[in-house]
Each structure stands twice: as C-alpha cells, then as structure tokens.
Amino acid sequence: MLRIVLTAALLCGTSAVYAQELTTAQRDACMGDYQKFCKSVTPGGGRIIACLAKESDKLTPACKKVLAEAEKK
C-alpha cells in the first residue's frame, strides 16, 4: 500500500496536504534518480519504488533519505 501511495505521489501528486508535501520532497530529491535509473518503468503497482530500491546503492543521498523516511510512515 505504501509503495502505491509513494508512486502516485512521485509521479502524479494528490490532493491531500501530506501527500503534496511528500510529492515535493520526492520530486526534489528523487526525480533525477528516477529519470536516470527508472524512466522506462511503467508507473503503478509499486514498480517505480521497486526500481529505485533495486538501484539504492546508486541513488543520491537525498533520495535515499526521502525513501527511508517514507518507509517509516
């Protein structure tokens, strides 16, 4: 469930205040990593988060932090 919410927030945004804040943080921290490593991944079903997790050793520290914090919630 969390993976689906994170994927939606990363790519589409939502109307909830919390999700908008998360979207902003993820876009700022992870968009470059997404475009570099996961651009060809079809959104949905947690595929983007799974891709980023697979490439975790290559992600920027800022993206790693955002994803780690999101996993705690």
mmJSON file of the N, C-alpha and C atoms, coordinates in Angstrom:
{"data_MODEL":{"atom_site":{
"group_PDB":["ATOM","ATOM","ATOM","ATOM","ATOM","ATOM","ATOM","ATOM","ATOM","ATOM","ATOM","ATOM","ATOM","ATOM","ATOM","ATOM","ATOM","ATOM","ATOM","ATOM","ATOM","ATOM","ATOM","ATOM","ATOM","ATOM","ATOM","ATOM","ATOM","ATOM","ATOM","ATOM","ATOM","ATOM","ATOM","ATOM","ATOM","ATOM","ATOM","ATOM","ATOM","ATOM","ATOM","ATOM","ATOM","ATOM","ATOM","ATOM","ATOM","ATOM","ATOM","ATOM","ATOM","ATOM","ATOM","ATOM","ATOM","ATOM","ATOM","ATOM","ATOM","ATOM","ATOM","ATOM","ATOM","ATOM","ATOM","ATOM","ATOM","ATOM","ATOM","ATOM","ATOM","ATOM","ATOM","ATOM","ATOM","ATOM","ATOM","ATOM","ATOM","ATOM","ATOM","ATOM","ATOM","ATOM","ATOM","ATOM","ATOM","ATOM","ATOM","ATOM","ATOM","ATOM","ATOM","ATOM","ATOM","ATOM","ATOM","ATOM","ATOM","ATOM","ATOM","ATOM","ATOM","ATOM","ATOM","ATOM","ATOM","ATOM","ATOM","ATOM","ATOM","ATOM","ATOM","ATOM","ATOM","ATOM","ATOM","ATOM","ATOM","ATOM","ATOM","ATOM","ATOM","ATOM","ATOM","ATOM","ATOM","ATOM","ATOM","ATOM","ATOM","ATOM","ATOM","ATOM","ATOM","ATOM","ATOM","ATOM","ATOM","ATOM","ATOM","ATOM","ATOM","ATOM","ATOM","ATOM","ATOM","ATOM","ATOM","ATOM","ATOM","ATOM","ATOM","ATOM","ATOM","ATOM","ATOM","ATOM","ATOM","ATOM","ATOM","ATOM","ATOM","ATOM","ATOM","ATOM","ATOM","ATOM","ATOM","ATOM","ATOM","ATOM","ATOM","ATOM","ATOM","ATOM","ATOM","ATOM","ATOM","ATOM","ATOM","ATOM","ATOM","ATOM","ATOM","ATOM","ATOM","ATOM","ATOM","ATOM","ATOM","ATOM","ATOM","ATOM","ATOM","ATOM","ATOM","ATOM","ATOM","ATOM","ATOM","ATOM","ATOM","ATOM","ATOM","ATOM","ATOM","ATOM","ATOM","ATOM","ATOM","ATOM","ATOM","ATOM","ATOM","ATOM","ATOM"],
"id":[1,2,3,4,5,6,7,8,9,10,11,12,13,14,15,16,17,18,19,20,21,22,23,24,25,26,27,28,29,30,31,32,33,34,35,36,37,38,39,40,41,42,43,44,45,46,47,48,49,50,51,52,53,54,55,56,57,58,59,60,61,62,63,64,65,66,67,68,69,70,71,72,73,74,75,76,77,78,79,80,81,82,83,84,85,86,87,88,89,90,91,92,93,94,95,96,97,98,99,100,101,102,103,104,105,106,107,108,109,110,111,112,113,114,115,116,117,118,119,120,121,122,123,124,125,126,127,128,129,130,131,132,133,134,135,136,137,138,139,140,141,142,143,144,145,146,147,148,149,150,151,152,153,154,155,156,157,158,159,160,161,162,163,164,165,166,167,168,169,170,171,172,173,174,175,176,177,178,179,180,181,182,183,184,185,186,187,188,189,190,191,192,193,194,195,196,197,198,199,200,201,202,203,204,205,206,207,208,209,210,211,212,213,214,215,216,217,218,219],
"type_symbol":["N","C","C","N","C","C","N","C","C","N","C","C","N","C","C","N","C","C","N","C","C","N","C","C","N","C","C","N","C","C","N","C","C","N","C","C","N","C","C","N","C","C","N","C","C","N","C","C","N","C","C","N","C","C","N","C","C","N","C","C","N","C","C","N","C","C","N","C","C","N","C","C","N","C","C","N","C","C","N","C","C","N","C","C","N","C","C","N","C","C","N","C","C","N","C","C","N","C","C","N","C","C","N","C","C","N","C","C","N","C","C","N","C","C","N","C","C","N","C","C","N","C","C","N","C","C","N","C","C","N","C","C","N","C","C","N","C","C","N","C","C","N","C","C","N","C","C","N","C","C","N","C","C","N","C","C","N","C","C","N","C","C","N","C","C","N","C","C","N","C","C","N","C","C","N","C","C","N","C","C","N","C","C","N","C","C","N","C","C","N","C","C","N","C","C","N","C","C","N","C","C","N","C","C","N","C","C","N","C","C","N","C","C","N","C","C","N","C","C"],
"label_atom_id":["N","CA","C","N","CA","C","N","CA","C","N","CA","C","N","CA","C","N","CA","C","N","CA","C","N","CA","C","N","CA","C","N","CA","C","N","CA","C","N","CA","C","N","CA","C","N","CA","C","N","CA","C","N","CA","C","N","CA","C","N","CA","C","N","CA","C","N","CA","C","N","CA","C","N","CA","C","N","CA","C","N","CA","C","N","CA","C","N","CA","C","N","CA","C","N","CA","C","N","CA","C","N","CA","C","N","CA","C","N","CA","C","N","CA","C","N","CA","C","N","CA","C","N","CA","C","N","CA","C","N","CA","C","N","CA","C","N","CA","C","N","CA","C","N","CA","C","N","CA","C","N","CA","C","N","CA","C","N","CA","C","N","CA","C","N","CA","C","N","CA","C","N","CA","C","N","CA","C","N","CA","C","N","CA","C","N","CA","C","N","CA","C","N","CA","C","N","CA","C","N","CA","C","N","CA","C","N","CA","C","N","CA","C","N","CA","C","N","CA","C","N","CA","C","N","CA","C","N","CA","C","N","CA","C","N","CA","C","N","CA","C","N","CA","C","N","CA","C","N","CA","C","N","CA","C"],
"label_alt_id":[null,null,null,null,null,null,null,null,null,null,null,null,null,null,null,null,null,null,null,null,null,null,null,null,null,null,null,null,null,null,null,null,null,null,null,null,null,null,null,null,null,null,null,null,null,null,null,null,null,null,null,null,null,null,null,null,null,null,null,null,null,null,null,null,null,null,null,null,null,null,null,null,null,null,null,null,null,null,null,null,null,null,null,null,null,null,null,null,null,null,null,null,null,null,null,null,null,null,null,null,null,null,null,null,null,null,null,null,null,null,null,null,null,null,null,null,null,null,null,null,null,null,null,null,null,null,null,null,null,null,null,null,null,null,null,null,null,null,null,null,null,null,null,null,null,null,null,null,null,null,null,null,null,null,null,null,null,null,null,null,null,null,null,null,null,null,null,null,null,null,null,null,null,null,null,null,null,null,null,null,null,null,null,null,null,null,null,null,null,null,null,null,null,null,null,null,null,null,null,null,null,null,null,null,null,null,null,null,null,null,null,null,null,null,null,null,null,null,null],
"label_comp_id":["MET","MET","MET","LEU","LEU","LEU","ARG","ARG","ARG","ILE","ILE","ILE","VAL","VAL","VAL","LEU","LEU","LEU","THR","THR","THR","ALA","ALA","ALA","ALA","ALA","ALA","LEU","LEU","LEU","LEU","LEU","LEU","CYS","CYS","CYS","GLY","GLY","GLY","THR","THR","THR","SER","SER","SER","ALA","ALA","ALA","VAL","VAL","VAL","TYR","TYR","TYR","ALA","ALA","ALA","GLN","GLN","GLN","GLU","GLU","GLU","LEU","LEU","LEU","THR","THR","THR","THR","THR","THR","ALA","ALA","ALA","GLN","GLN","GLN","ARG","ARG","ARG","ASP","ASP","ASP","ALA","ALA","ALA","CYS","CYS","CYS","MET","MET","MET","GLY","GLY","GLY","ASP","ASP","ASP","TYR","TYR","TYR","GLN","GLN","GLN","LYS","LYS","LYS","PHE","PHE","PHE","CYS","CYS","CYS","LYS","LYS","LYS","SER","SER","SER","VAL","VAL","VAL","THR","THR","THR","PRO","PRO","PRO","GLY","GLY","GLY","GLY","GLY","GLY","GLY","GLY","GLY","ARG","ARG","ARG","ILE","ILE","ILE","ILE","ILE","ILE","ALA","ALA","ALA","CYS","CYS","CYS","LEU","LEU","LEU","ALA","ALA","ALA","LYS","LYS","LYS","GLU","GLU","GLU","SER","SER","SER","ASP","ASP","ASP","LYS","LYS","LYS","LEU","LEU","LEU","THR","THR","THR","PRO","PRO","PRO","ALA","ALA","ALA","CYS","CYS","CYS","LYS","LYS","LYS","LYS","LYS","LYS","VAL","VAL","VAL","LEU","LEU","LEU","ALA","ALA","ALA","GLU","GLU","GLU","ALA","ALA","ALA","GLU","GLU","GLU","LYS","LYS","LYS","LYS","LYS","LYS"],
"label_asym_id":["A","A","A","A","A","A","A","A","A","A","A","A","A","A","A","A","A","A","A","A","A","A","A","A","A","A","A","A","A","A","A","A","A","A","A","A","A","A","A","A","A","A","A","A","A","A","A","A","A","A","A","A","A","A","A","A","A","A","A","A","A","A","A","A","A","A","A","A","A","A","A","A","A","A","A","A","A","A","A","A","A","A","A","A","A","A","A","A","A","A","A","A","A","A","A","A","A","A","A","A","A","A","A","A","A","A","A","A","A","A","A","A","A","A","A","A","A","A","A","A","A","A","A","A","A","A","A","A","A","A","A","A","A","A","A","A","A","A","A","A","A","A","A","A","A","A","A","A","A","A","A","A","A","A","A","A","A","A","A","A","A","A","A","A","A","A","A","A","A","A","A","A","A","A","A","A","A","A","A","A","A","A","A","A","A","A","A","A","A","A","A","A","A","A","A","A","A","A","A","A","A","A","A","A","A","A","A","A","A","A","A","A","A","A","A","A","A","A","A"],
"label_entity_id":["1","1","1","1","1","1","1","1","1","1","1","1","1","1","1","1","1","1","1","1","1","1","1","1","1","1","1","1","1","1","1","1","1","1","1","1","1","1","1","1","1","1","1","1","1","1","1","1","1","1","1","1","1","1","1","1","1","1","1","1","1","1","1","1","1","1","1","1","1","1","1","1","1","1","1","1","1","1","1","1","1","1","1","1","1","1","1","1","1","1","1","1","1","1","1","1","1","1","1","1","1","1","1","1","1","1","1","1","1","1","1","1","1","1","1","1","1","1","1","1","1","1","1","1","1","1","1","1","1","1","1","1","1","1","1","1","1","1","1","1","1","1","1","1","1","1","1","1","1","1","1","1","1","1","1","1","1","1","1","1","1","1","1","1","1","1","1","1","1","1","1","1","1","1","1","1","1","1","1","1","1","1","1","1","1","1","1","1","1","1","1","1","1","1","1","1","1","1","1","1","1","1","1","1","1","1","1","1","1","1","1","1","1","1","1","1","1","1","1"],
"label_seq_id":[1,1,1,2,2,2,3,3,3,4,4,4,5,5,5,6,6,6,7,7,7,8,8,8,9,9,9,10,10,10,11,11,11,12,12,12,13,13,13,14,14,14,15,15,15,16,16,16,17,17,17,18,18,18,19,19,19,20,20,20,21,21,21,22,22,22,23,23,23,24,24,24,25,25,25,26,26,26,27,27,27,28,28,28,29,29,29,30,30,30,31,31,31,32,32,32,33,33,33,34,34,34,35,35,35,36,36,36,37,37,37,38,38,38,39,39,39,40,40,40,41,41,41,42,42,42,43,43,43,44,44,44,45,45,45,46,46,46,47,47,47,48,48,48,49,49,49,50,50,50,51,51,51,52,52,52,53,53,53,54,54,54,55,55,55,56,56,56,57,57,57,58,58,58,59,59,59,60,60,60,61,61,61,62,62,62,63,63,63,64,64,64,65,65,65,66,66,66,67,67,67,68,68,68,69,69,69,70,70,70,71,71,71,72,72,72,73,73,73],
"pdbx_PDB_ins_code":[null,null,null,null,null,null,null,null,null,null,null,null,null,null,null,null,null,null,null,null,null,null,null,null,null,null,null,null,null,null,null,null,null,null,null,null,null,null,null,null,null,null,null,null,null,null,null,null,null,null,null,null,null,null,null,null,null,null,null,null,null,null,null,null,null,null,null,null,null,null,null,null,null,null,null,null,null,null,null,null,null,null,null,null,null,null,null,null,null,null,null,null,null,null,null,null,null,null,null,null,null,null,null,null,null,null,null,null,null,null,null,null,null,null,null,null,null,null,null,null,null,null,null,null,null,null,null,null,null,null,null,null,null,null,null,null,null,null,null,null,null,null,null,null,null,null,null,null,null,null,null,null,null,null,null,null,null,null,null,null,null,null,null,null,null,null,null,null,null,null,null,null,null,null,null,null,null,null,null,null,null,null,null,null,null,null,null,null,null,null,null,null,null,null,null,null,null,null,null,null,null,null,null,null,null,null,null,null,null,null,null,null,null,null,null,null,null,null,null],
"Cartn_x":[0.823,0.0,0.868,1.873,2.755,3.458,3.882,4.581,3.683,2.414,1.473,1.289,1.134,0.968,2.2,3.39,4.621,4.756,4.412,4.493,3.548,2.326,1.357,1.826,2.367,2.843,4.023,4.906,6.098,5.734,4.806,4.513,3.31,2.301,1.041,0.658,1.039,0.592,-0.826,-1.235,-2.592,-3.093,-4.356,-4.931,-4.679,-4.267,-4.024,-2.795,-2.865,-1.756,-0.486,-0.589,0.587,1.197,0.358,0.866,1.531,1.011,1.632,3.019,3.177,4.49,5.44,4.961,5.765,6.137,5.199,5.451,6.561,6.484,7.503,8.866,8.932,10.201,10.729,9.855,10.304,10.748,9.984,10.384,11.737,11.912,13.18,14.336,14.105,15.19,15.389,14.319,14.405,14.152,13.704,13.362,14.562,15.717,16.918,17.265,17.14,17.406,16.37,15.122,14.061,14.365,14.709,14.98,16.23,17.187,18.439,18.296,17.595,17.58,16.253,15.152,13.842,12.875,13.364,12.489,11.637,12.171,11.439,10.432,10.372,9.463,8.056,7.097,5.705,5.188,4.603,4.09,2.954,2.847,1.762,2.26,1.529,1.831,3.142,3.688,4.931,6.179,6.034,7.178,8.288,7.941,8.977,9.738,9.013,9.681,10.565,10.071,10.868,12.122,11.988,13.146,14.15,13.669,14.576,15.255,14.501,15.084,16.164,15.913,16.893,18.189,18.067,19.221,19.696,19.307,19.543,21.01,21.903,23.324,23.816,23.017,23.399,22.648,21.637,20.804,21.566,21.123,21.697,21.325,22.149,21.827,20.467,20.114,18.829,17.653,17.733,16.659,16.591,17.733,17.761,17.068,17.313,16.721,15.206,14.724,13.282,12.61,13.183,12.591,12.622,13.703,13.805,12.768,12.591,11.617,10.2,9.933,8.601,8.29,9.257,9.051,8.696,9.135,8.854,7.41,6.753,5.376,4.344],
"Cartn_y":[-1.189,0.0,1.254,1.308,2.469,2.684,1.624,1.737,2.362,1.998,2.562,4.049,4.436,5.84,6.638,6.1,6.805,6.973,5.949,6.034,7.1,7.095,8.098,9.496,9.648,10.959,11.415,10.507,10.852,11.318,10.65,10.941,11.843,11.713,12.396,13.466,13.275,14.158,13.797,14.259,14.026,15.296,15.282,16.486,16.612,15.562,15.634,16.487,17.268,18.149,17.344,16.262,15.451,14.91,14.407,13.836,14.904,16.117,17.186,17.492,17.493,17.727,16.607,15.375,14.225,14.292,14.689,14.811,15.821,16.946,17.97,17.451,16.818,16.279,15.204,14.324,13.257,13.8,14.728,15.291,15.983,16.756,17.458,16.488,15.451,14.551,13.391,12.93,11.664,11.757,12.881,12.933,12.641,13.164,12.887,11.41,10.775,9.334,8.545,8.949,8.293,8.372,9.567,9.731,8.973,8.883,8.207,6.69,6.147,4.704,4.023,4.761,4.101,4.721,5.541,6.26,5.315,4.149,3.225,2.363,2.515,1.714,2.291,1.425,1.838,2.103,3.287,3.608,2.679,2.495,1.707,0.443,0.021,-1.229,-1.242,-0.075,-0.007,-0.256,-0.272,-0.587,0.455,1.729,2.769,2.685,2.521,2.376,1.137,0.05,-1.17,-0.936,-0.184,0.127,0.966,1.998,2.835,2.02,1.124,0.276,-0.64,-1.146,-2.015,-1.265,0.01,0.847,1.641,1.238,2.03,2.384,1.525,1.826,2.944,3.298,4.338,5.651,5.646,6.831,7.926,9.149,10.277,10.158,10.695,10.644,11.266,12.327,12.987,12.071,11.362,10.446,9.271,8.749,7.652,8.079,9.301,9.806,9.913,10.458,10.599,9.237,8.285,6.957,6.256,6.406,5.793,6.399,7.704,8.362,7.946,7.814,7.417,5.99,5.122,3.737,3.634,4.595,4.589,4.933,5.641,6.131,5.115],
"Cartn_z":[0.0,0.0,0.0,0.878,0.949,-0.382,-1.014,-2.291,-3.359,-3.364,-4.335,-4.071,-2.814,-2.458,-2.849,-2.576,-2.921,-4.424,-5.178,-6.634,-7.154,-6.66,-7.096,-6.734,-5.536,-5.099,-5.939,-6.265,-7.04,-8.436,-9.078,-10.474,-10.699,-9.874,-10.169,-9.165,-7.939,-6.882,-6.471,-5.293,-4.819,-4.167,-3.765,-3.187,-1.692,-1.027,0.413,0.695,1.764,2.122,2.361,3.131,3.426,2.13,1.255,0.006,-0.852,-0.83,-1.593,-1.051,0.265,0.857,0.489,0.557,0.186,-1.291,-2.127,-3.556,-3.818,-3.168,-3.351,-2.934,-1.781,-1.3,-2.24,-2.688,-3.577,-4.93,-5.462,-6.756,-6.65,-5.609,-5.431,-5.233,-4.44,-4.065,-5.032,-5.666,-6.409,-7.908,-8.402,-9.825,-10.716,-10.358,-11.155,-11.15,-9.988,-9.883,-10.671,-10.573,-11.337,-12.837,-13.317,-14.743,-15.179,-14.309,-14.652,-14.646,-13.643,-13.456,-13.782,-13.73,-13.785,-14.788,-15.679,-16.607,-17.464,-17.799,-18.661,-17.894,-16.577,-15.75,-15.847,-16.096,-16.162,-14.756,-14.51,-13.178,-12.758,-11.463,-10.902,-10.235,-9.254,-8.586,-7.823,-7.518,-6.766,-7.588,-8.918,-9.788,-9.717,-9.582,-9.532,-8.212,-7.119,-5.828,-5.841,-6.417,-6.508,-7.341,-8.42,-9.259,-8.484,-7.811,-7.026,-5.927,-5.307,-4.264,-4.85,-6.031,-6.703,-6.992,-7.246,-7.571,-6.354,-5.165,-3.963,-3.732,-4.143,-3.948,-4.86,-5.866,-6.824,-6.606,-5.729,-5.526,-4.795,-5.021,-4.296,-2.821,-1.952,-0.517,-0.191,-0.872,-0.603,-0.937,-2.034,-2.42,-1.45,-1.076,-0.101,1.189,1.618,2.862,2.732,1.639,1.435,1.423,0.722,0.652,2.004,2.734,4.066,5.02,4.99,5.849,5.473,4.177,3.728,4.153,4.154,4.56,6.038,6.854,8.291,8.581,7.689,7.923,7.517],
"occupancy":[1.0,1.0,1.0,1.0,1.0,1.0,1.0,1.0,1.0,1.0,1.0,1.0,1.0,1.0,1.0,1.0,1.0,1.0,1.0,1.0,1.0,1.0,1.0,1.0,1.0,1.0,1.0,1.0,1.0,1.0,1.0,1.0,1.0,1.0,1.0,1.0,1.0,1.0,1.0,1.0,1.0,1.0,1.0,1.0,1.0,1.0,1.0,1.0,1.0,1.0,1.0,1.0,1.0,1.0,1.0,1.0,1.0,1.0,1.0,1.0,1.0,1.0,1.0,1.0,1.0,1.0,1.0,1.0,1.0,1.0,1.0,1.0,1.0,1.0,1.0,1.0,1.0,1.0,1.0,1.0,1.0,1.0,1.0,1.0,1.0,1.0,1.0,1.0,1.0,1.0,1.0,1.0,1.0,1.0,1.0,1.0,1.0,1.0,1.0,1.0,1.0,1.0,1.0,1.0,1.0,1.0,1.0,1.0,1.0,1.0,1.0,1.0,1.0,1.0,1.0,1.0,1.0,1.0,1.0,1.0,1.0,1.0,1.0,1.0,1.0,1.0,1.0,1.0,1.0,1.0,1.0,1.0,1.0,1.0,1.0,1.0,1.0,1.0,1.0,1.0,1.0,1.0,1.0,1.0,1.0,1.0,1.0,1.0,1.0,1.0,1.0,1.0,1.0,1.0,1.0,1.0,1.0,1.0,1.0,1.0,1.0,1.0,1.0,1.0,1.0,1.0,1.0,1.0,1.0,1.0,1.0,1.0,1.0,1.0,1.0,1.0,1.0,1.0,1.0,1.0,1.0,1.0,1.0,1.0,1.0,1.0,1.0,1.0,1.0,1.0,1.0,1.0,1.0,1.0,1.0,1.0,1.0,1.0,1.0,1.0,1.0,1.0,1.0,1.0,1.0,1.0,1.0,1.0,1.0,1.0,1.0,1.0,1.0,1.0,1.0,1.0,1.0,1.0,1.0],
"B_iso_or_equiv":[0.0,0.0,0.0,0.0,0.0,0.0,0.0,0.0,0.0,0.0,0.0,0.0,0.0,0.0,0.0,0.0,0.0,0.0,0.0,0.0,0.0,0.0,0.0,0.0,0.0,0.0,0.0,0.0,0.0,0.0,0.0,0.0,0.0,0.0,0.0,0.0,0.0,0.0,0.0,0.0,0.0,0.0,0.0,0.0,0.0,0.0,0.0,0.0,0.0,0.0,0.0,0.0,0.0,0.0,0.0,0.0,0.0,0.0,0.0,0.0,0.0,0.0,0.0,0.0,0.0,0.0,0.0,0.0,0.0,0.0,0.0,0.0,0.0,0.0,0.0,0.0,0.0,0.0,0.0,0.0,0.0,0.0,0.0,0.0,0.0,0.0,0.0,0.0,0.0,0.0,0.0,0.0,0.0,0.0,0.0,0.0,0.0,0.0,0.0,0.0,0.0,0.0,0.0,0.0,0.0,0.0,0.0,0.0,0.0,0.0,0.0,0.0,0.0,0.0,0.0,0.0,0.0,0.0,0.0,0.0,0.0,0.0,0.0,0.0,0.0,0.0,0.0,0.0,0.0,0.0,0.0,0.0,0.0,0.0,0.0,0.0,0.0,0.0,0.0,0.0,0.0,0.0,0.0,0.0,0.0,0.0,0.0,0.0,0.0,0.0,0.0,0.0,0.0,0.0,0.0,0.0,0.0,0.0,0.0,0.0,0.0,0.0,0.0,0.0,0.0,0.0,0.0,0.0,0.0,0.0,0.0,0.0,0.0,0.0,0.0,0.0,0.0,0.0,0.0,0.0,0.0,0.0,0.0,0.0,0.0,0.0,0.0,0.0,0.0,0.0,0.0,0.0,0.0,0.0,0.0,0.0,0.0,0.0,0.0,0.0,0.0,0.0,0.0,0.0,0.0,0.0,0.0,0.0,0.0,0.0,0.0,0.0,0.0,0.0,0.0,0.0,0.0,0.0,0.0],
"pdbx_formal_charge":[null,null,null,null,null,null,null,null,null,null,null,null,null,null,null,null,null,null,null,null,null,null,null,null,null,null,null,null,null,null,null,null,null,null,null,null,null,null,null,null,null,null,null,null,null,null,null,null,null,null,null,null,null,null,null,null,null,null,null,null,null,null,null,null,null,null,null,null,null,null,null,null,null,null,null,null,null,null,null,null,null,null,null,null,null,null,null,null,null,null,null,null,null,null,null,null,null,null,null,null,null,null,null,null,null,null,null,null,null,null,null,null,null,null,null,null,null,null,null,null,null,null,null,null,null,null,null,null,null,null,null,null,null,null,null,null,null,null,null,null,null,null,null,null,null,null,null,null,null,null,null,null,null,null,null,null,null,null,null,null,null,null,null,null,null,null,null,null,null,null,null,null,null,null,null,null,null,null,null,null,null,null,null,null,null,null,null,null,null,null,null,null,null,null,null,null,null,null,null,null,null,null,null,null,null,null,null,null,null,null,null,null,null,null,null,null,null,null,null],
"auth_seq_id":[1,1,1,2,2,2,3,3,3,4,4,4,5,5,5,6,6,6,7,7,7,8,8,8,9,9,9,10,10,10,11,11,11,12,12,12,13,13,13,14,14,14,15,15,15,16,16,16,17,17,17,18,18,18,19,19,19,20,20,20,21,21,21,22,22,22,23,23,23,24,24,24,25,25,25,26,26,26,27,27,27,28,28,28,29,29,29,30,30,30,31,31,31,32,32,32,33,33,33,34,34,34,35,35,35,36,36,36,37,37,37,38,38,38,39,39,39,40,40,40,41,41,41,42,42,42,43,43,43,44,44,44,45,45,45,46,46,46,47,47,47,48,48,48,49,49,49,50,50,50,51,51,51,52,52,52,53,53,53,54,54,54,55,55,55,56,56,56,57,57,57,58,58,58,59,59,59,60,60,60,61,61,61,62,62,62,63,63,63,64,64,64,65,65,65,66,66,66,67,67,67,68,68,68,69,69,69,70,70,70,71,71,71,72,72,72,73,73,73],
"auth_comp_id":["MET","MET","MET","LEU","LEU","LEU","ARG","ARG","ARG","ILE","ILE","ILE","VAL","VAL","VAL","LEU","LEU","LEU","THR","THR","THR","ALA","ALA","ALA","ALA","ALA","ALA","LEU","LEU","LEU","LEU","LEU","LEU","CYS","CYS","CYS","GLY","GLY","GLY","THR","THR","THR","SER","SER","SER","ALA","ALA","ALA","VAL","VAL","VAL","TYR","TYR","TYR","ALA","ALA","ALA","GLN","GLN","GLN","GLU","GLU","GLU","LEU","LEU","LEU","THR","THR","THR","THR","THR","THR","ALA","ALA","ALA","GLN","GLN","GLN","ARG","ARG","ARG","ASP","ASP","ASP","ALA","ALA","ALA","CYS","CYS","CYS","MET","MET","MET","GLY","GLY","GLY","ASP","ASP","ASP","TYR","TYR","TYR","GLN","GLN","GLN","LYS","LYS","LYS","PHE","PHE","PHE","CYS","CYS","CYS","LYS","LYS","LYS","SER","SER","SER","VAL","VAL","VAL","THR","THR","THR","PRO","PRO","PRO","GLY","GLY","GLY","GLY","GLY","GLY","GLY","GLY","GLY","ARG","ARG","ARG","ILE","ILE","ILE","ILE","ILE","ILE","ALA","ALA","ALA","CYS","CYS","CYS","LEU","LEU","LEU","ALA","ALA","ALA","LYS","LYS","LYS","GLU","GLU","GLU","SER","SER","SER","ASP","ASP","ASP","LYS","LYS","LYS","LEU","LEU","LEU","THR","THR","THR","PRO","PRO","PRO","ALA","ALA","ALA","CYS","CYS","CYS","LYS","LYS","LYS","LYS","LYS","LYS","VAL","VAL","VAL","LEU","LEU","LEU","ALA","ALA","ALA","GLU","GLU","GLU","ALA","ALA","ALA","GLU","GLU","GLU","LYS","LYS","LYS","LYS","LYS","LYS"],
"auth_asym_id":["A","A","A","A","A","A","A","A","A","A","A","A","A","A","A","A","A","A","A","A","A","A","A","A","A","A","A","A","A","A","A","A","A","A","A","A","A","A","A","A","A","A","A","A","A","A","A","A","A","A","A","A","A","A","A","A","A","A","A","A","A","A","A","A","A","A","A","A","A","A","A","A","A","A","A","A","A","A","A","A","A","A","A","A","A","A","A","A","A","A","A","A","A","A","A","A","A","A","A","A","A","A","A","A","A","A","A","A","A","A","A","A","A","A","A","A","A","A","A","A","A","A","A","A","A","A","A","A","A","A","A","A","A","A","A","A","A","A","A","A","A","A","A","A","A","A","A","A","A","A","A","A","A","A","A","A","A","A","A","A","A","A","A","A","A","A","A","A","A","A","A","A","A","A","A","A","A","A","A","A","A","A","A","A","A","A","A","A","A","A","A","A","A","A","A","A","A","A","A","A","A","A","A","A","A","A","A","A","A","A","A","A","A","A","A","A","A","A","A"],
"auth_atom_id":["N","CA","C","N","CA","C","N","CA","C","N","CA","C","N","CA","C","N","CA","C","N","CA","C","N","CA","C","N","CA","C","N","CA","C","N","CA","C","N","CA","C","N","CA","C","N","CA","C","N","CA","C","N","CA","C","N","CA","C","N","CA","C","N","CA","C","N","CA","C","N","CA","C","N","CA","C","N","CA","C","N","CA","C","N","CA","C","N","CA","C","N","CA","C","N","CA","C","N","CA","C","N","CA","C","N","CA","C","N","CA","C","N","CA","C","N","CA","C","N","CA","C","N","CA","C","N","CA","C","N","CA","C","N","CA","C","N","CA","C","N","CA","C","N","CA","C","N","CA","C","N","CA","C","N","CA","C","N","CA","C","N","CA","C","N","CA","C","N","CA","C","N","CA","C","N","CA","C","N","CA","C","N","CA","C","N","CA","C","N","CA","C","N","CA","C","N","CA","C","N","CA","C","N","CA","C","N","CA","C","N","CA","C","N","CA","C","N","CA","C","N","CA","C","N","CA","C","N","CA","C","N","CA","C","N","CA","C","N","CA","C","N","CA","C","N","CA","C","N","CA","C","N","CA","C"],
"pdbx_PDB_model_num":[1,1,1,1,1,1,1,1,1,1,1,1,1,1,1,1,1,1,1,1,1,1,1,1,1,1,1,1,1,1,1,1,1,1,1,1,1,1,1,1,1,1,1,1,1,1,1,1,1,1,1,1,1,1,1,1,1,1,1,1,1,1,1,1,1,1,1,1,1,1,1,1,1,1,1,1,1,1,1,1,1,1,1,1,1,1,1,1,1,1,1,1,1,1,1,1,1,1,1,1,1,1,1,1,1,1,1,1,1,1,1,1,1,1,1,1,1,1,1,1,1,1,1,1,1,1,1,1,1,1,1,1,1,1,1,1,1,1,1,1,1,1,1,1,1,1,1,1,1,1,1,1,1,1,1,1,1,1,1,1,1,1,1,1,1,1,1,1,1,1,1,1,1,1,1,1,1,1,1,1,1,1,1,1,1,1,1,1,1,1,1,1,1,1,1,1,1,1,1,1,1,1,1,1,1,1,1,1,1,1,1,1,1,1,1,1,1,1,1]
}}}
